[in-house]
Structure formats: C-alpha cells, structure tokens
C-alpha cells in the first residue's frame, strides 16, 4: 500500500518480453536504492511491483502479463521516466490517500495547459465505464501520484498540478496523446458498489 507521494524518479533502462510477461530494469538514486531490498514492493507509475534484484543503482522487476495489459507497462520505452514510491510502513504519515498499486485502467491525456507559472492543468479521458467513479474533489491516483479531481465531464476529468508535484514526478514531460495509469479511489469504488446493491 502507498500514499501517492512520489519519493524518487527512475529511468527505464531495459524492458523486454519474457514468456508473455515483462522483465524491467530501472535506474534510480542512491538514497532510494539504499533503503530497499529484494522482495520489497515498489510503486512504479502506480503499479505495485516486487523487487527481484538490485545491482548498483539498477532495480530489476518482473511484471506479469495481466499487470501489463491493465497498465502502461506495455507502452514503456527505454529512457522513459517513471515515478517511484516505497510501500508504507506502520506508523508512516499518509500525506496523500491510500493507493493500492492495483491500476484500474489506462487514461488518455487529451490536453495539457499552463494557465500560469504556478499551475499545470491536465485533462484525461477514461473509457466510458469508469465515468461513474469520477467525483469532483475526490482523490485519484495518476501514474501513482495522489491528486484531487478538479472537474468532471462524463468520463473526462481535469487536474491541477502544482509546481512541487511537477518537480517530483514525470508530469514534467507529459503531453496530449500520452497514456497514464489510473487507480480509482478504493473508497469511491466500494461506496458505489454498496449503493448499487
């Protein structure tokens, strides 16, 4: 489980298919590497992956076919920048919201604008069946980042990104046409299911 507050950015050094699954190697900073070990759970752009091996500043992960199909793993290229977060420990402060690392779907970035120097605005479209889970002022995880939905139009939602979030994440290079991982707030999904029944 994670908070959606990105700790470090990594670089996709290698990704290849292995019997239908994916072997992934990511490089990152020394401080991040020094505090993880084999078997740890890491959020990679919001997908919970297990550390298989650590060599120097390189981390190896193995992503199952199912995880890749539900996320942007299948679109990764070498040198892509990814968001990284270590899993929560008991007693840690939750600064964002509870993010499970179980991506629901892939969103399409429709528009990226900068109304002023202190804000970036991102518009994202989901497949229609996820529109019912979008609620203004609710939390949502995009590429593993805990964010607040500013406005909703059916299956499209808009986010405001502040400079601090921009500097800590891979949103610095985001543009229209990009794909992003989406995890709907688990509380929202559970509430919808409860009311539906």
Rosetta blueprint (number, residue, H / E / L):
1 X L
2 X E
3 X L
4 X L
5 X L
6 X L
7 X L
8 X E
9 X E
10 X E
11 X E
12 X E
13 X E
14 X E
15 X E
16 X E
17 X E
18 X E
19 X L
20 X L
21 X E
22 X E
23 X E
24 X E
25 X E
26 X E
27 X E
28 X L
29 X L
30 X H
31 X H
32 X H
33 X H
34 X H
35 X L
36 X L
37 X L
38 X L
39 X L
40 X L
41 X E
42 X E
43 X E
44 X E
45 X L
46 X L
47 X E
48 X E
49 X E
50 X E
51 X E
52 X E
53 X E
54 X E
55 X E
56 X L
57 X L
58 X E
59 X E
60 X E
61 X E
62 X E
63 X E
64 X L
65 X H
66 X H
67 X H
68 X H
69 X H
70 X H
71 X L
72 X H
73 X H
74 X H
75 X H
76 X L
77 X L
78 X L
79 X L
80 X L
81 X E
82 X E
83 X E
84 X E
85 X E
86 X E
87 X L
88 X L
89 X L
90 X L
91 X L
92 X L
93 X L
94 X L
95 X L
96 X L
97 X L
98 X L
99 X E
100 X L
101 X L
102 X L
103 X L
104 X L
105 X E
106 X E
107 X E
108 X E
109 X E
110 X E
111 X E
112 X E
113 X E
114 X E
115 X E
116 X E
117 X L
118 X L
119 X E
120 X E
121 X E
122 X E
123 X E
124 X E
125 X E
126 X L
127 X L
128 X H
129 X H
130 X H
131 X H
132 X H
133 X H
134 X L
135 X L
136 X L
137 X L
138 X L
139 X E
140 X E
141 X E
142 X E
143 X L
144 X L
145 X E
146 X E
147 X E
148 X E
149 X E
150 X E
151 X E
152 X E
153 X E
154 X L
155 X L
156 X E
157 X E
158 X E
159 X E
160 X E
161 X E
162 X E
163 X H
164 X H
165 X H
166 X H
167 X H
168 X H
169 X L
170 X H
171 X H
172 X H
173 X H
174 X L
175 X L
176 X L
177 X L
178 X L
179 X E
180 X E
181 X E
182 X E
183 X E
184 X E
185 X L
186 X H
187 X H
188 X H
189 X H
190 X H
191 X H
192 X H
193 X H
194 X H
195 X H
196 X H
197 X L
